């Protein structure tokens, strides 16, 4: 991958990070900032957001597969 696509990806990641820090994660007062905790909280917010988006797009299992899964679980 060349330098230009990597710069584009970095810029996109920075935009996402900026948005999350401004709209999702409450920022602590200056002087009480822990960069490790701040990064962890930001990554958790990204993860929750992505999970919610993926779950919303997931197609439900067809009824015959649900019945098959229940049979398999009952055999355990």
HELIX and SHEET records of a PDB file:
HELIX    1   1 UNK A    3  UNK A   23  1                                  21    
HELIX    2   2 UNK A   35  UNK A   57  1                                  23    
HELIX    3   3 UNK A   63  UNK A   75  1                                  13    
END                                                                             
